[in-house]
Amino acid sequence: MPAQSTATVLSSSDAVAHLASYQCLDGLSVEDLMDSRIHGGLTYNDFLMLPGKIDFPASDVITDTKITRNVVLRTPFMSSPMDTVTETDMAISLALLGGIGVIHHNQSPESQAAMVRAVKRHENGFIADPVVFSPNHTVADVFDIKARLGFCGIPITETGHLGAKLVGIVTSRDVQFESHQTLLSEVMTKSLVTAPQGVTLAEANEILRSSKKGKLPIVDDQGRLTSLLARSDLLKNQNYPLASKDPNSKQLYAAAAVGTRPSDKERLKLLVEAGLDIVVLDSSQGNSIFQIDMIQWIKQTFPKLEVIAGNVVTREQAASLIAAGADALRVGMGSGSICITQEVMAVGRPQATAVFAVAEFASKFGIPVIADGGISNIGHIVKALSLGASAVMMGGLLAGTTEAPGEYFYHDGKRVKSYRGMGSLEAMEQGRPGASGQANGKPGSTKHTPRLSSKPHENAATSRYFSESSAVKVAQGVSGDVQDKGSVKAFVPYLHVGVQHSLQDIGVRSVSELQAGVKEGRVRFEVRTPSAQVEGGVHGLHSYTKRLYA
C-alpha cells in the first residue's frame, strides 16, 4: 500500500492570499531578463511576457504614445525612411491611421519637399495658407494645382494673395469643360457662402454642413480672405478619428529624413518651408561629430523643429545625442530583415537588449526612444513597447503594401514588390547618372524603379553609412522582394487592434501602464528556449493556411 500523504491541503478560498508566501511574483523582472551576463544579448523572439488579469475589453486599451518631447501619436507606428517604403502615399495613409511616415531622402531636395507639402495639405482644420488665385489666372493653372496637389477648390482674390478681398471661388465643376486658356474671371462662382474671422471650428463645420458647399472661405470685416475650410476634411475626421495632427493647425504631422552633410542643411531649409514637423537624422551609427554638430545647428536655426537622432544601441551613444539636444532617439543597428551590418561590420547589438538599454537611460532625461528594425509581427511591437520604446519603426512589415513605392510584379507565382536596404549597393547607386535604379541590378528581374528626380542628386545611402568618399562601396544591406500585403488602410488597423488585445492579455489598459508595470516589476517575463520557440509557433501539421486578419 502506498504511504498516505501527510501534506495539508489548503482551502481553495485561500488561494489568492497564499501568493503572498512566495518571495517574488512568477516569472522574471525585466532587469533579470535583460542581464546580459546571464542571458547574453536578446532578440524579440528570445522571451515572452506573462499574462495578467483581464477585467476590461480590448477596445478600452489606449495606445497613445509620445514619439518626441512634444509630439504625441494615437498609435505607436512609424514607417522607415527607405526608398521602397515611405513616400507621399505611405506618409499620408499612416498619418491618417494614427501613426507617422518618415519620407526618405534618397531623392532630390525639391522632390522630398513636395512630398512633405502634399502631406501637410492633405487634411486641415482652418487652412491658414491656402492656394489663392486672381481673376487673371487661367483654367490651366487650376489643373496644374490639381495634378500637383490633388485638389482644385481654390479661392479667388483681387490680387491672387491671401489677405486680399475675396471675389470668387473656383471648383472642379467650374472648370470641367472649359478651355485651358479661359480666364478664371469668366468661370468662377461669385455667389459665396463665407464665415467671419474668429468663427470657431465647430461653428464653421456647421456652416459647411448646412450650406452643402465644398469650401468655406473665412473673411475679415472688410471681406478679405484670411483662411479656408474644406468639406473633404470633415469626412476625413469621421473616417480617421485617430489621425496624427498638429493640435494647433489641425494639419497632418509630416516627418522626413536628412543626412548630416553640409548640403543637408539646405535640404532641411526646403523641408521646413514645406511645413516639416519632425526631422529624422538618418545614420547607421549616430554617435558622430557630424550628427552632434547637425543637432546643434538645427536647434539654433529651427528651434521648434523636433529632432529624432540616431541610430544608437548603447547608453554611451545615447548620452552624446541627448546632450546635443535630440528630442528622441532611434534605436537599432543591424536588426532589420534587409540589413547585414552585424554580419559584415561585426558591430551592432541584438535589438531587444539595445532597446532596453537605451530606453532605460533615455527615460531619465524624458527622451522617447523608437525601436527601429526587427519588427515582424504584433508580438514584436508589444515587446518593444514593454522594453521602453515609445514607438516602433517598420520597414519590411510595411513594404509590399499598396502605399509603398514601386510597382507589383510576379516572382515564383506570387505578387510582390521590391524591398531593399538603404545599405544595399543598389540604393547606394540611386541618383547617379546612368544608374539603373533597379532593386537588384539585373535587367528584367523587377519592375520596381524608385522615383528619380529630374537631375542626379547626392546619395542618401552612402551618407548614411559614411561611404561617400570610399572608392569601394561595402554593402551593409541587401535587395529582395516581399509579398503583397494589400493596403495599409486594412493592415495598420489590424496591427492596432492586435496591440490592444495583447495589452489586454497582459492586463494593462495603456502603453504607459504597460511600461509602468514593467518598471515596477508587476509585468513579468520568461526566457524562451529554442524548443519553446518551436512550441510557440505552428507545428505538427501536414499543411496549414495562415490568415492574419479579416
C-alpha positions in Angstrom: 0.0 0.0 0.0 1.4 3.5 -0.9 2.1 5.7 2.1 -0.6 8.2 2.9 0.4 11.8 2.2 0.5 14.0 5.3 0.7 17.3 3.4 -2.1 19.6 4.4 -4.4 20.6 1.6 -5.2 24.3 1.8 -8.6 25.7 1.4 -9.3 26.9 -2.1 -10.6 30.1 -0.7 -7.1 31.0 0.5 -5.5 30.6 -3.0 -5.1 34.3 -3.7 -3.9 35.1 -0.2 -1.4 32.3 -0.4 0.5 34.0 -3.2 2.0 36.3 -0.6 4.0 33.5 0.8 6.2 33.5 -2.3 9.3 35.7 -2.3 8.6 37.2 -5.7 6.0 37.1 -8.5 6.0 34.3 -11.1 8.5 34.8 -13.9 11.3 37.3 -14.3 11.6 41.0 -13.8 12.8 43.0 -16.8 16.2 43.5 -15.1 16.6 39.8 -14.5 15.6 39.1 -18.1 18.0 41.6 -19.6 21.0 40.7 -17.6 23.5 40.2 -20.5 26.0 38.4 -18.2 23.4 35.6 -17.8 21.3 35.5 -21.0 23.6 37.3 -23.5 22.0 39.8 -25.9 18.3 39.0 -26.6 16.1 39.5 -29.7 12.3 39.8 -29.5 12.0 36.0 -30.2 14.0 35.2 -27.1 11.4 36.0 -24.5 7.7 36.1 -23.7 5.6 38.3 -21.4 3.4 36.5 -18.9 -0.4 37.1 -18.9 -2.1 39.2 -16.3 -5.7 39.6 -15.3 -8.4 40.7 -17.8 -11.1 43.0 -16.3 -11.7 45.3 -19.3 -12.5 45.0 -23.0 -9.6 45.3 -25.6 -11.3 48.3 -27.1 -10.6 50.2 -23.9 -6.9 50.0 -24.4 -5.3 53.3 -25.2 -2.3 53.3 -27.5 -1.4 57.0 -27.3 2.4 57.5 -27.1 4.9 60.3 -27.2 7.4 59.9 -30.0 9.4 63.1 -29.3 9.4 65.5 -26.4 6.4 67.3 -27.8 4.6 65.1 -30.3 2.0 62.5 -29.3 0.6 59.9 -31.7 -2.6 57.8 -31.2 -0.8 54.7 -32.3 2.9 53.7 -31.9 3.5 53.0 -35.6 6.2 54.7 -37.8 7.4 53.8 -41.3 11.1 53.8 -42.1 12.7 56.4 -44.3 13.5 53.9 -47.1 13.0 54.4 -50.8 11.0 51.2 -51.1 8.8 52.1 -48.0 7.9 55.7 -47.5 6.9 58.4 -50.0 3.7 60.5 -50.2 1.1 57.8 -50.2 2.6 55.9 -47.2 3.2 59.1 -45.2 -0.4 60.3 -45.7 -2.1 57.0 -45.1 -0.1 56.2 -42.0 -0.8 59.7 -40.5 -4.5 59.3 -41.1 -4.4 55.9 -39.3 -2.7 57.4 -36.2 1.0 56.8 -37.0 3.6 58.7 -39.0 5.6 58.0 -42.1 9.2 59.3 -42.4 9.8 60.4 -46.0 13.1 59.1 -47.4 15.9 61.4 -48.7 17.3 59.3 -51.4 15.9 61.8 -53.9 16.3 65.5 -54.8 15.6 68.0 -52.1 12.8 69.5 -54.2 11.1 66.2 -54.7 11.2 65.4 -50.9 9.9 68.9 -50.1 7.0 68.4 -52.5 6.1 65.2 -50.6 6.2 67.0 -47.3 4.0 69.7 -48.7 1.5 67.1 -50.0 1.2 65.6 -46.5 0.6 68.9 -44.9 -2.0 70.0 -47.4 -3.9 66.7 -47.3 -6.0 67.4 -44.2 -6.5 70.7 -42.4 -8.8 72.4 -39.9 -8.6 76.0 -40.9 -6.2 76.1 -43.8 -4.0 79.1 -42.9 -2.1 79.2 -46.2 -4.5 78.1 -48.9 -3.6 78.3 -52.6 -5.1 81.5 -53.9 -5.5 82.7 -57.5 -6.5 86.0 -59.0 -9.2 86.5 -61.7 -6.4 86.8 -64.3 -5.2 83.2 -63.7 -6.4 80.6 -66.2 -8.1 77.2 -66.0 -4.7 75.7 -66.9 -3.4 77.0 -63.5 -6.2 75.2 -61.7 -5.5 71.9 -63.5 -1.8 72.3 -62.6 -2.7 72.5 -58.9 -5.0 69.5 -59.3 -2.1 67.5 -60.8 0.5 68.5 -58.2 -1.5 68.8 -55.0 -4.7 66.8 -55.7 -7.4 69.5 -55.3 -9.0 72.3 -57.3 -11.3 74.2 -54.9 -9.4 77.5 -55.0 -10.5 80.9 -53.6 -10.1 83.9 -55.9 -9.0 87.3 -54.5 -8.4 90.6 -56.3 -4.6 90.2 -56.2 -4.2 86.4 -56.0 -2.9 86.6 -52.5 -4.2 85.7 -49.0 -5.3 88.9 -47.2 -6.8 90.5 -50.3 -10.5 91.0 -51.0 -12.3 87.7 -51.8 -14.1 88.0 -55.2 -15.0 84.3 -56.0 -14.1 80.7 -55.8 -13.3 78.0 -58.5 -14.2 74.3 -58.1 -13.9 71.3 -60.3 -17.4 71.9 -61.7 -16.5 75.4 -62.8 -13.5 74.3 -65.0 -14.6 70.8 -66.0 -15.5 71.6 -69.6 -13.6 74.8 -70.1 -10.6 75.6 -72.3 -7.3 75.8 -70.5 -6.8 79.3 -71.7 -10.1 80.6 -70.2 -9.6 83.3 -67.5 -10.9 82.4 -64.1 -12.9 85.7 -64.0 -15.2 84.1 -66.6 -15.9 80.8 -64.8 -15.5 81.5 -61.1 -18.5 81.3 -58.7 -19.2 84.8 -57.4 -22.2 84.0 -55.1 -20.3 82.9 -52.0 -21.1 81.4 -48.6 -18.4 82.7 -46.1 -17.8 82.8 -42.4 -16.4 85.7 -40.4 -12.9 85.7 -38.9 -13.0 84.4 -35.4 -15.6 81.7 -36.0 -14.8 78.5 -34.2 -14.0 75.3 -36.0 -17.3 73.7 -34.8 -19.3 76.7 -36.0 -17.5 76.7 -39.3 -18.1 73.0 -39.7 -21.8 73.5 -39.1 -22.0 76.2 -41.8 -20.3 73.8 -44.2 -22.8 71.1 -43.4 -25.9 73.3 -43.8 -24.7 75.1 -46.9 -23.7 71.9 -48.6 -20.6 73.7 -50.1 -17.2 72.1 -50.6 -15.2 75.0 -49.3 -15.9 77.7 -46.8 -13.8 80.9 -47.1 -13.1 82.8 -43.8 -13.1 86.6 -44.3 -12.5 89.6 -42.1 -14.9 92.5 -41.6 -13.6 94.0 -44.9 -14.2 90.9 -46.9 -10.5 89.9 -47.1 -9.7 86.2 -47.2 -7.9 85.0 -44.0 -8.2 81.2 -44.2 -10.3 78.4 -45.7 -12.1 75.2 -44.5 -12.8 72.1 -46.7 -15.7 69.7 -46.5 -13.4 66.8 -47.5 -11.5 67.3 -44.2 -14.8 66.9 -42.3 -15.2 63.5 -44.0 -11.6 62.5 -43.1 -12.3 63.5 -39.5 -15.2 61.0 -39.4 -13.3 58.2 -41.2 -10.0 58.6 -39.5 -10.6 59.5 -35.8 -7.0 58.5 -34.8 -5.3 60.8 -37.4 -1.9 62.3 -36.3 -2.5 66.0 -36.4 -0.8 69.1 -35.1 -3.2 70.3 -32.3 -2.9 73.9 -33.5 -3.1 73.8 -37.3 -5.1 70.5 -37.4 -2.8 69.5 -40.3 -1.3 66.0 -40.5 2.1 65.6 -39.0 4.9 65.4 -41.5 8.3 63.7 -40.9 11.2 63.4 -43.2 14.8 62.2 -43.0 18.0 64.0 -43.9 21.7 63.2 -43.6 24.4 65.1 -41.8 26.4 66.6 -44.7 26.6 70.4 -45.3 24.2 70.1 -48.2 21.6 68.6 -45.9 21.2 71.9 -44.2 20.0 73.4 -47.5 17.7 70.4 -48.0 16.3 70.9 -44.5 15.5 74.5 -45.2 13.3 73.5 -48.1 11.6 70.8 -45.9 10.9 73.3 -43.2 9.5 75.8 -45.7 7.2 73.0 -46.9 5.8 72.5 -43.3 8.0 69.8 -41.8 7.2 68.9 -38.2 9.8 66.2 -37.4 13.3 65.6 -38.9 15.0 62.2 -38.6 18.8 62.3 -38.8 19.5 59.2 -40.8 22.7 57.4 -39.9 23.5 53.8 -39.2 25.9 55.0 -36.4 24.6 58.1 -34.9 27.3 58.8 -32.3 29.4 61.0 -34.6 30.6 64.6 -34.5 28.7 65.1 -37.8 25.4 64.3 -36.2 26.1 66.2 -33.0 27.0 69.3 -35.0 23.8 68.9 -37.1 21.6 68.6 -34.0 23.1 71.8 -32.5 22.7 73.7 -35.8 19.1 72.6 -36.2 18.2 73.6 -32.6 19.8 77.0 -33.2 18.2 77.5 -36.7 14.8 75.8 -36.3 14.2 75.7 -32.5 10.6 74.4 -32.9 11.5 71.5 -35.2 11.5 68.1 -33.4 14.7 66.2 -34.0 14.9 62.4 -33.9 18.6 61.4 -33.7 20.3 58.0 -34.1 20.8 55.3 -34.7 22.2 54.1 -31.4 22.3 50.9 -29.4 24.2 51.8 -26.3 23.9 54.2 -23.4 27.1 55.9 -24.3 25.9 56.7 -27.8 22.6 57.9 -26.5 24.3 60.2 -24.0 26.1 62.1 -26.7 23.0 62.8 -28.7 20.8 63.7 -25.7 23.4 66.2 -24.6 23.5 67.7 -28.1 19.7 68.4 -27.9 17.9 65.4 -29.5 14.2 65.2 -28.9 14.0 61.4 -29.4 16.4 58.6 -30.3 16.1 55.9 -32.9 17.4 52.5 -31.7 18.8 49.7 -33.8 21.9 48.6 -35.7 21.8 45.6 -38.0 18.5 44.1 -36.8 16.4 44.8 -40.0 15.5 42.0 -42.3 17.5 43.5 -45.2 20.4 44.7 -43.0 23.7 42.9 -42.9 25.7 45.4 -40.8 26.2 42.9 -37.9 27.4 40.3 -40.3 29.7 42.5 -42.4 30.9 45.0 -39.8 30.9 42.9 -36.7 29.2 45.9 -35.0 25.6 46.2 -33.6 23.5 44.7 -30.8 20.6 42.3 -30.5 17.6 44.5 -30.8 15.7 43.7 -27.6 18.8 44.3 -25.5 19.5 47.5 -27.4 16.0 48.9 -26.9 16.0 48.2 -23.2 19.5 49.6 -22.5 18.9 52.9 -24.4 15.3 53.4 -23.2 16.3 52.8 -19.6 18.9 55.5 -19.9 17.0 58.0 -22.1 13.9 57.9 -19.8 15.9 59.6 -17.1 16.0 62.7 -19.3 12.5 62.5 -20.7 13.7 61.4 -24.1 11.5 58.9 -26.0 13.1 56.1 -28.0 11.9 54.5 -31.2 12.7 50.8 -31.8 13.9 50.6 -35.4 14.3 47.2 -37.0 13.5 43.6 -36.2 9.7 44.1 -36.1 8.0 41.1 -37.9 4.7 40.9 -36.1 2.3 42.3 -33.4 4.2 40.4 -30.7 7.4 42.2 -31.6 5.7 45.5 -31.4 4.4 44.9 -27.9 7.7 43.5 -26.7 9.5 46.6 -27.9 6.9 48.8 -26.1 7.4 46.8 -22.9 11.1 47.3 -23.0 10.6 51.1 -23.0 10.2 52.0 -26.7 7.6 54.7 -27.3 7.0 53.5 -30.9 8.3 51.1 -33.5 9.7 51.9 -36.9 8.8 49.4 -39.5 10.3 48.8 -43.0 9.8 45.2 -44.1 6.4 44.9 -42.3 5.0 47.8 -44.4 7.0 47.0 -47.6 4.8 45.3 -50.2 1.7 47.3 -49.3 -0.2 49.3 -51.9 1.1 52.6 -50.5 4.7 51.6 -50.6 6.7 53.0 -53.6 7.1 50.8 -56.7 5.0 48.5 -58.9 3.9 45.0 -58.2 5.3 42.1 -60.2 5.2 38.4 -60.0 8.0 36.3 -58.7 7.6 32.5 -58.5 3.9 32.9 -59.0 3.5 35.4 -56.1 2.6 39.0 -56.4 5.4 41.0 -54.8 7.1 44.4 -54.6 10.8 45.1 -54.3 12.3 45.9 -50.9 15.9 46.9 -50.4 18.1 48.0 -47.6 19.5 51.6 -47.7 22.9 49.9 -47.3 22.5 47.8 -50.4 24.7 48.6 -53.4 21.5 49.3 -55.5 20.4 52.0 -53.0 23.9 53.5 -52.9 23.8 53.8 -56.7 20.5 55.6 -56.8 20.6 59.1 -58.2 23.9 58.7 -60.0 24.0 59.5 -63.7 23.4 56.2 -65.6 22.4 54.3 -62.5 19.7 51.7 -63.3 17.7 52.2 -60.1 16.8 48.5 -60.2 16.4 46.7 -56.9 18.9 44.0 -57.8 20.7 45.4 -60.8 19.5 42.6 -63.2 17.5 43.9 -66.2 14.1 42.5 -66.3 14.2 40.9 -62.8 12.0 43.5 -61.2 9.6 46.3 -62.3 10.4 48.5 -59.3 12.3 51.6 -60.0 12.3 54.2 -57.2 11.2 57.6 -58.3 14.1 59.5 -59.8 14.4 63.3 -59.6 15.0 65.3 -62.7 18.7 65.6 -62.1 21.3 63.4 -60.3 21.4 64.0 -56.6 23.6 63.3 -53.6 23.0 59.7 -52.4 21.4 59.2 -49.0 22.5 55.6 -48.7 26.2 56.4 -49.0 26.0 59.2 -46.4 24.0 57.0 -44.0 26.9 54.6 -44.0 29.7 57.2 -44.3 30.7 55.8 -47.7 30.6 59.0 -49.9 34.4 59.1 -50.3 35.1 55.4 -50.5 36.3 54.2 -53.8 35.0 50.7 -53.0 31.4 50.6 -51.7 30.9 47.9 -49.0 27.3 46.8 -48.8 25.5 46.7 -45.5 22.2 45.7 -46.9 20.5 43.5 -49.5 17.8 43.8 -52.1 14.9 41.4 -52.5 11.1 41.4 -52.7 8.2 41.0 -50.3 4.8 39.6 -50.9 1.7 41.8 -51.5 0.2 42.8 -48.1 -2.7 44.8 -49.5 -3.4 48.4 -48.3 -2.1 49.8 -45.0 -5.6 51.0 -44.5 -6.5 47.4 -43.7 -3.1 46.2 -42.4 -2.4 49.0 -39.9 -5.9 48.7 -38.2 -5.1 45.0 -37.8 -1.8 45.9 -36.1 -3.6 48.4 -33.8 -6.3 46.0 -32.7 -3.7 43.3 -32.2 -1.7 45.6 -29.9 -4.9 46.3 -27.9 -5.6 42.6 -27.5 -2.1 41.9 -26.5 -2.1 44.6 -23.8 -5.5 43.2 -22.6 -3.9 39.7 -22.2 -1.1 41.3 -20.2 -3.7 43.1 -18.0 -2.8 46.7 -18.8 -5.0 49.4 -20.2 -2.4 51.6 -22.0 1.1 51.8 -23.2 2.1 54.0 -20.3 0.5 51.5 -17.8 2.5 48.7 -19.6 5.8 50.5 -19.1 5.0 51.4 -15.5 4.1 47.8 -14.8 7.4 46.6 -16.2 9.4 49.2 -14.3 7.6 48.3 -11.0 8.0 44.6 -11.6 4.3 43.8 -11.9 4.6 42.8 -15.6 6.7 39.7 -15.8 8.8 37.9 -18.4 10.1 34.5 -19.3 13.1 33.4 -21.4 12.2 31.2 -24.4 14.5 28.3 -25.2 14.8 27.2 -28.9 12.4 24.4 -28.1 9.9 26.8 -26.5 10.1 28.9 -29.7 9.2 25.9 -31.8 6.4 25.0 -29.4 5.0 28.6 -29.6 4.7 28.5 -33.4 2.6 26.5 -35.7 3.8 22.8 -35.6 2.6 19.3 -36.1 0.5 20.0 -39.2 0.9 18.5 -42.6 -0.2 21.8 -44.1 -1.9 25.0 -43.0 -3.1 28.4 -44.1 -2.1 31.4 -42.1 -4.6 34.3 -42.4 -3.7 37.2 -40.1 -6.9 39.3 -40.3 -10.2 39.5 -42.0 
